């Protein structure tokens, strides 16, 4: 039986090997014949069975590298053809634009924008919240989706971000989180699933999400 391949897109930004290691660990635990590769090669990415689009850092720098390396075209092709998981800034890059760095155009694959939390940011009780939003927070699932299989409602995931996604199409929201504002913390459409949190740092629930991705056929 041939191995399936998961490509982690390398465009010079993000904790790529942390993600790759977590996915490989999950695959080995599941006795799943999976090869995880970290690559920026378009042919290898398009040949993979599944693709992960990660990202860490300022959106301006990420988008500059995405455009310079041609990853924008690769992501658009993957989004139209096979299961893709976008993580953190990878998720933000899918939107129309971001308020970060005085405004940055993104890939426009999902409608909406990436907004700054604000400073000061207040909770519902009036207390001041720190920005960036860093640490554990609950994900509230808003749809029944294969990517949520085995993950309890309101499970805690690990977040690190100062900007949050807001889509203009609520039907695309797969989960929300609260941090002074309502965060669209997971989005989905067809074979694309995107999360603001870091599943590779989110203990049991995060590893379950990655395991679900290894088995996901791209259908809701």
C-alpha positions as CSV (number, residue, x, y, z in Angstrom):
1,X,0.0,0.0,0.0
2,X,1.5,3.3,-1.1
3,X,2.0,6.1,1.4
4,X,-0.2,9.2,1.2
5,X,1.7,12.5,1.2
6,X,1.1,15.7,3.2
7,X,2.9,18.7,2.0
8,X,3.6,21.6,4.4
9,X,4.1,24.7,2.3
10,X,7.4,26.3,2.9
11,X,7.6,30.0,1.8
12,X,10.2,31.0,4.5
13,X,7.7,31.9,7.2
14,X,6.4,30.0,10.2
15,X,7.1,27.1,12.5
16,X,7.0,24.6,9.6
17,X,8.9,21.8,11.2
18,X,6.8,22.0,14.4
19,X,3.7,21.4,12.3
20,X,5.3,18.7,10.2
21,X,6.6,16.9,13.3
22,X,3.1,17.0,15.0
23,X,1.5,15.6,11.8
24,X,4.0,12.8,11.5
25,X,3.6,12.0,15.2
26,X,-0.2,11.7,14.7
27,X,0.2,9.6,11.6
28,X,2.6,7.2,13.4
29,X,0.3,6.9,16.3
30,X,-2.6,6.0,14.0
31,X,-0.4,3.5,12.1
32,X,-1.2,5.6,9.1
33,X,1.1,5.3,6.1
34,X,1.8,9.0,5.7
35,X,4.9,10.9,4.5
36,X,5.1,14.5,5.6
37,X,7.2,16.8,3.5
38,X,8.1,20.4,4.0
39,X,8.5,22.0,0.6
40,X,8.2,25.1,-1.5
41,X,8.3,23.2,-4.8
42,X,5.0,23.7,-6.6
43,X,5.1,20.3,-8.3
44,X,5.6,18.4,-5.0
45,X,2.9,20.4,-3.4
46,X,0.4,19.7,-6.2
47,X,1.4,16.0,-6.2
48,X,0.6,15.6,-2.4
49,X,-2.7,14.1,-1.3
50,X,-3.2,16.8,1.4
51,X,-1.6,20.3,2.0
52,X,-1.0,22.4,5.1
53,X,-0.7,26.2,4.7
54,X,0.9,27.5,7.9
55,X,2.2,31.0,8.8
56,X,3.7,32.9,11.7
57,X,4.7,36.6,11.8
58,X,3.6,39.9,10.3
59,X,1.2,39.5,7.4
60,X,3.2,42.0,5.3
61,X,6.2,39.8,5.4
62,X,4.2,36.7,4.8
63,X,2.4,38.0,1.8
64,X,5.6,39.4,0.3
65,X,7.1,35.9,0.4
66,X,3.9,34.2,-0.8
67,X,3.9,36.5,-3.8
68,X,7.6,36.4,-4.4
69,X,7.7,32.6,-4.4
70,X,4.5,32.0,-6.4
71,X,2.8,30.3,-3.5
72,X,-0.3,32.4,-4.1
73,X,-0.9,30.5,-7.3
74,X,-0.2,27.2,-5.7
75,X,-2.6,27.9,-2.8
76,X,-5.3,28.9,-5.2
77,X,-4.8,25.6,-7.2
78,X,-4.8,23.5,-4.0
79,X,-7.9,25.3,-2.7
80,X,-9.7,24.2,-5.9
81,X,-8.5,20.6,-5.9
82,X,-7.6,18.8,-2.6
83,X,-7.9,18.9,1.2
84,X,-6.1,21.9,2.6
85,X,-5.6,23.0,6.2
86,X,-4.6,26.6,6.8
87,X,-3.1,27.5,10.2
88,X,-2.8,30.9,12.0
89,X,-1.4,33.5,9.5
90,X,-2.0,30.9,6.8
91,X,-5.7,31.4,7.6
92,X,-5.4,35.2,7.7
93,X,-3.7,35.1,4.3
94,X,-6.8,33.5,2.7
95,X,-8.9,36.6,3.5
96,X,-9.3,39.7,1.3
97,X,-7.2,42.0,3.4
98,X,-5.6,42.7,6.8
99,X,-5.5,45.8,8.9
100,X,-2.0,44.8,10.0
101,X,1.0,46.9,8.8
102,X,-1.2,49.8,7.8
103,X,-3.3,47.5,5.5
104,X,-2.2,44.6,3.4
105,X,-4.0,42.9,0.5
106,X,-4.3,39.1,1.0
107,X,-5.2,36.3,-1.3
108,X,-9.0,36.9,-1.4
109,X,-10.0,33.2,-1.3
110,X,-12.3,33.9,1.6
111,X,-14.5,37.0,1.9
112,X,-13.8,39.3,4.8
113,X,-10.8,40.9,6.6
114,X,-8.3,40.5,9.4
115,X,-8.9,43.1,12.2
116,X,-6.9,44.4,15.1
117,X,-8.1,43.5,18.5
118,X,-7.7,47.1,19.7
119,X,-5.8,48.7,22.5
120,X,-7.1,48.8,25.1
121,X,-9.3,45.7,24.6
122,X,-11.9,45.1,27.2
123,X,-13.7,42.0,28.2
124,X,-17.5,41.8,28.6
125,X,-17.1,42.6,32.4
126,X,-15.0,45.7,31.6
127,X,-11.6,44.2,32.5
128,X,-8.7,44.9,30.3
129,X,-7.4,42.0,28.1
130,X,-3.8,41.7,26.9
131,X,-3.0,42.0,23.2
132,X,-1.7,39.7,21.7
133,X,-4.2,37.1,22.6
134,X,-1.9,34.4,23.8
135,X,-2.8,31.2,25.5
136,X,-5.6,28.7,25.8
137,X,-9.1,29.5,24.7
138,X,-12.3,27.6,23.9
139,X,-13.3,26.8,20.4
140,X,-17.1,26.8,20.0
141,X,-18.1,24.6,17.0
142,X,-20.9,26.1,14.9
143,X,-21.3,23.3,12.4
144,X,-21.1,19.5,12.3
145,X,-17.9,18.8,10.3
146,X,-15.6,15.9,9.8
147,X,-12.7,18.0,11.1
148,X,-14.4,18.2,14.5
149,X,-14.8,14.4,14.8
150,X,-13.8,13.3,18.4
151,X,-13.3,16.9,19.6
152,X,-15.7,17.9,22.3
153,X,-17.6,21.2,22.1
154,X,-15.7,24.1,23.6
155,X,-12.4,22.2,23.8
156,X,-9.4,24.4,24.5
157,X,-6.8,25.3,21.8
158,X,-3.7,27.4,21.9
159,X,-3.7,30.9,20.3
160,X,-1.1,33.5,19.6
161,X,-2.3,36.5,17.6
162,X,-3.0,40.2,17.7
163,X,-5.3,40.2,14.7
164,X,-8.5,38.2,14.2
165,X,-10.5,37.0,11.2
166,X,-13.9,38.4,10.4
167,X,-15.7,36.9,7.4
168,X,-18.6,38.7,5.7
169,X,-20.2,35.3,5.1
170,X,-21.3,33.8,8.4
171,X,-22.2,30.5,6.6
172,X,-18.4,29.9,6.3
173,X,-17.7,29.9,10.0
174,X,-16.9,26.5,11.5
175,X,-16.1,27.7,15.0
176,X,-15.9,30.9,17.1
177,X,-13.9,32.0,20.1
178,X,-14.4,34.9,22.5
179,X,-11.7,37.4,23.5
180,X,-13.3,40.8,23.9
181,X,-14.8,40.3,20.5
182,X,-16.3,37.4,18.6
183,X,-13.5,35.7,16.7
184,X,-14.2,33.7,13.6
185,X,-11.7,31.1,14.8
186,X,-12.3,28.5,12.1
187,X,-13.6,28.8,8.5
188,X,-14.4,26.1,5.9
189,X,-15.5,25.9,2.4
190,X,-15.6,22.7,0.3
191,X,-12.1,21.1,0.7
192,X,-10.5,24.0,2.6
193,X,-10.5,24.2,6.4
194,X,-8.7,27.1,8.3
195,X,-8.0,27.7,12.0
196,X,-6.6,30.6,13.9
197,X,-5.3,28.5,16.7
198,X,-2.2,26.3,16.6
199,X,-3.3,22.6,16.6
200,X,0.3,21.5,16.8
201,X,0.6,23.2,20.2
202,X,-2.9,22.3,21.4
203,X,-2.4,19.0,23.2
204,X,-5.0,16.3,22.7
205,X,-7.6,18.3,20.9
206,X,-5.1,19.7,18.5
207,X,-3.6,16.4,17.7
208,X,-7.1,15.0,17.1
209,X,-7.7,17.8,14.6
210,X,-4.5,16.9,12.8
211,X,-5.5,13.3,12.8
212,X,-8.9,14.2,11.4
213,X,-7.2,16.1,8.6
214,X,-5.2,12.9,7.7
215,X,-8.4,11.1,7.1
216,X,-10.5,13.9,5.7
217,X,-11.6,13.5,2.1
218,X,-12.4,17.2,1.6
219,X,-16.1,16.9,2.2
220,X,-18.0,18.5,5.1
